[in-house]
């Protein structure tokens, strides 16, 4: 009987799979600088993502980076994040672009109407997790994972792949960015979101996280919530709140995060006027809600909208801010929302009865 060889059988070698972080970094080899841009009123997910990617580029390539701000950061928790981490966010309108610098768009996509980047410099990369479809033609590097709850989780995976040390400041920004996008119930999370949180949380500054989560609120917040409660109407399992004067666009999200906790509803919508725009924010507790898709369908050609399964937002430009024009738009949106959610057209019931409001005013 022939003896079997003791030598192990060697399988034909396969080319190593290129990691996303390797491809992202290799394309930046000739860039003089890397500038990160995002959507208007950048939220913790976009800020944390820019911070994490800047650390990746600085550590692995030693290239200078810039983090930008598109519009104001007005929500109390978001301001607290920027202040607590001492971040220098350059207003995008003041940027002077170099011909050989690389632009990386995070937590957003080109030509969606949700950012002010004017395209003076070509975009090198788009890194995002939104369902919103942007114009990606000609972008060399694209990593869009719509199954993720947070762009910060995607960025954390790059840092884990490269096995580089993560400072407390960076870990804190990434953790809060993930937390914010996964907040609410049901959680819009994937296994990568959870593994990123488990990896980053021990590295984060817990005191700073507590300070950010419990940011002090301005007086206008309570005025806005009061106005929202006074103008909230119930249509079966849908609650719509109209705010005629939003102090800032992000307040719509703060209001709807509060309203969706009402035990008798599955959907909450806040729509408010800010300058010459109607700002929309949507939340749902339904596992099959697909809020981003629903709101895009409702808004249609009136404006821009997008989001995730449980959270969505949009903006509609206002041709007129007269009371009658706004009332007409509200009526059209209400009709579209009821149709999209298959709710019978009916007169809404006030969340807080008018007689109770009048009684409280006289008390």
N, C-alpha and C positions, 0 to 999 in steps of 0.2 A: 504494500500500500504506500502510495507516495505521501511523503511528509508535507504538511502544510507549512508554508513559509511563516516565520515569526515576524516578518516585516509587515507593518500595518499598511493597509491599502490607502493610498493617497488620492482623494477625489480631485478632479480637475478644479483648479482655482477659479473663483468667480471674482469679477471686479468689485471692489469695496463700494458699498452704497454711499453716495455722497450725502452728507447731512445737510439739512436746510441751513443751519448756522454757518457751515463752511461755505456754501454757495453764496450766502448773503455777504459774508466778509470778503470773499475772493473778488467779488464785483466792485469792491471799494478800493482796490489796490492803487488806482491812479487818481483817486479823488484828493483834492487839497484839503477839503473839510467836508463834514457831514452835517446837514441841517435837517432837523426833524419837524414835520408839520402835522397838524391834525385838523379836527373839525372845529366849528365855531363853538364858543364857550366850552373849552376843553374840560372834560370831566376827569375823575380820578383814574379811569382806565386808560385814557389817552395820555395823561400826564405821567402815570407810572410806566407806561410802555415806552415813552420817549426817554425817561430817565434810565430804564433798564437797558435799552439799546445803546444809549450814549455810553454807558459803562462798558458794554460789550466792545464797542468800537475803540474806545480809549484804551482798554486793557489789551485787546488782541492786536490792534493796529497802530496805536499811539497817535491817532489823528485827532485834530481838534473837532469839537462838536458844538452845535447850538440847538437849544430847545426853544420853541416858539409858542406864542399865545395868539390865537385867532379870536379877537373879541374879548369881552370881559370875563372874569371869573368871579361870579357874584354869589353863588350858593355858599352858605356859611361853612359847610364841611369842606368844600373844594378850596375855598380861600385858606382855611386852616391847614390843609395839606401843603399848599404852596409855601405858606409862611413857616410852618413847623419844620419843613425840610430845607428851608432857605433856598428855594429854587429861583434861578434867574431865567424867567421866560421872556424872550424878546418879542415885542409886538410885531406881527408878521408884516404890517404895513411899513415898518421902519427898516426892514431887511434890505441890504444891498447885496445882491447875488454875485458870486464869482463864477466865471465861466466854467471852471473845472471842478466846482464843488458838487457833491451828490445830495439830492433831496430824497428823503425817506418819509412817506406818508403813513401814519399809523392810526388805527382805529377809525379809518375813513377811507373813501375811495374817490378817485378823480371825477370831476364833473357831475357830482351828485347834488350840487346846490347847497351843500352844507359846510363850505369852507371858502376862504377868501384867497387862497393860493392862486396866483394869476398865470402860472405856467411859464414865467420868464426863463426858468431853468427846467430842463427835462426831469421828470421824476425817475429816479433809479429804482425805487422799491415801493411796494404797497404791502403792508402787513396789517391784517384786519380779521374780524370775525363776524361782521354784520351781513345780513341777508341782502342789504341794498346793493344793487348792481351798478358799478361805476364803469367809466371808460378806461379799460386797461390796455388798450392797443399801444404797442411800442414800449411798454414798461418792462425793463429787462428782468426784474425779480418780483415775483408775485407769490405771496403766501397768505391765502384767505381760507380760513377754516371756520365755516359757518356752524359747525357742530360745537364750537367752544362757547363758553359763557363769557369769556373775557380775553381781550387781546394781551393783557398782562400775563396770562397763563402761557400763551404762545411765546412771548418774550422770555419768560422764565425757562421754557424748554430750551431755548438757545443758550442761555447761561449755563444750564445743567449740562448740555452737550459739550460745551467748551471747558467745563470743570474749572471755572475761575472763581476766585473768592468774591463774595458779594458783601459789600459794606452794609451796615445797619440802615443807612439812609436809603439805599436802593431797595433793600428788602422791604422796608416799611412802605415805600411808595408802591411797590408791586403788590404787597399784601392788601393794602387798602383799595387799590384798583380792582383786584379780584373780588374782594368782599363786596364792594359797591355794586358790581354788575351781577353778583350772585344773590344779592339781598332779595327779600320777599319770598313768597311761597306761591307755587312750587319753585324750587331752586332750578335755575336754568344752567345746570352744570354738567360737565363731562368728566370722565376719569382724569383727564389731563389737568382740568381745573383743580380737582381735589388733590392730586399729587403735587401740583405746584404750590398750593397752600401749605401742605404738610412739610414740604421742603423749605419754604421761605419763612414760615411763622417763627421757628426758633431763632432765626437770624434778625428778626425785626425788633424795633424799639417799642416795647409794649406801652410805655408811658406816652410816647408820641401818638401811638395808635389811639389810646384812650382820649387824648386831647383832641384829636381830629374827629373822632366819632361823636364827641360831646361838645362840638363847637358852639360858642355863644351865638344866639340868634338876634338879628336886628329887629327894630320895632316894626318895620314894613312887613316882616314875615307874618306877624299876628294880624295885621290889617288885611293882608292878602288872604289868609286862611278864613278870617271872618267873612270877607266878601264871597269867597268860594262856597262856604257853607250856606250863606244866604241865597245863593243862586244855583244850588244843586238840585237836580230833578231826577226822580227815579222812573225808569221805564222797564218794568219787569226786573231782570237781573242786571240791568245797565244803569249806571249813575253818570250823569253828565253835569259838569260844573263849568259855568261861564264866568270868567274874570275879565272885567272891562278894562282894567288898568294893571297890567303885570309890572311890578317894579323892575324885574329883570326876567329874561327868558327862562332861566333855570328854576324859577319859582313854580312854574307849571308842574315840573317833575316832583318838587317837594310836596305840593298840594295833592297830587294824584297818589303818591306813595302813602299819604295819610288816609285818603278816601278809600282805597282798595281794601282796607282792613275792615270795612263795614261788613257785618256778618251776612247780610241779605243780598249781596251782589256777587257777580262773577267778573264784571267789567267796570272799570272806572276810566272816565275821560275828563281831562281838564283842558279847556281852550281859553286862552287869554290874549288880549291885545297888548303888544309891546311895540311902541313906535308905529311903523307902518306894516306890521306883520301880525298874523294870527298864529300863535304858537300852540301846538297840540302835544299832549302827553297822554299815553295810554298804558294801563296795566290790566292784566287779567290773571285769574287764578286757575283758569281752565288749562289742563294739560294739552288739549288740542286747539288752543287759542290761536296760535300763529299770528300774534298781534302785529308784527311788522308787515306781514303780507296783507292782513285785513286793512290796516291803516293806509297802505299804499293804494289799495283798491278804492277806499273811501275818498281819499284826497284826489286821486287821479291827476288830471292836468291842471288842477287848481294850484298845486304847489309841489313840494317834495316831502316824502315820508319814508320811513324804514324802521328797522329794529330787529327784535328777536321774537321768540315764541311767547314770552310773557310781558315784554316791555317794548314800547315803540314811541316814536316821536316824529313830528313833522312841522313844517312851516308853510303858510300860505301868504303870499304877498297881498297887501290890501290896496286896491285901486283908490279906495276912499275910506276914511276913518269916521265918516258920519254915522250917527246912531242907526239910521235906516239901512245903510249899506251893510253894517255889521250884523244887524238883525236878520237881514236877508241871507247872509252867508251862514249864520248860525242855523237858520231854518233848513237850509240846504244840507249842511253837515249832519244835522239831527236826522233828517230823512234818510241820508245815505247810511248813517250808522245803524239805524233801526233795520233797514233793508239788509245790510251786510250781516247783521247778527240775527236776522230772521225774527225780529220782534214786531209785534203788531203795532201799526201806527196808532198812537193814542196820546192823550194829554198827560204830560208828566206830573207826578206828585212831588211836592217839595220834600226834601230830606228833613228840613226844619220847617214846621208849619208857620205860615205867615202870622197867624194870631199869636203864636209863641214869641216870634221875633218882636212884634209890636208890644206885647206884654212886657218883654224884657227891657225894651226901650223906655217904657213908662215907669218901670219899677225903680 
